[in-house]
């Protein structure tokens, strides 16, 4: 099974110049902890609720702060034709819960660990990915989302 078969195709995004308040409102609306940051359909970053808490709120910045300030610029992405098992391994290796799905350098969807868990055949892979993501002392350059 490929990522394209189980990914969410309708993805809410923000631009780097949007406020963190707008991003937080989108996270609330779609009930998730991260949102892709795009310019012209290309993924240029990811913003998580943790980014907002640590890099905005904890530093006393206001909700009008542009997304580009706290966002993570190095984003792990996958292609829609990627095998779902490989996607689960990519999540585990990079300690991420959501992967933007990119084709021809454009965002075409997002794959969440919950998407893998919904497909019974991938329960063991998504469980492994979640356990790897949740390891407390593991260091990673990737964004947690």
Protein Blocks (a to p, Z undefined) as FASTA:
>chain_A
ZZklmmcfbdcdddfkbcfklmmmmmmmnopabdcddeehiafbdcdfklmmmmmmmnop
afklcfklmpcfbdcdddfklcfklmmmmmmmnopabdcddeehiafbdcdfklmmmmmk
lmmmmmmmmmmmmpmkbccfbdcZZ
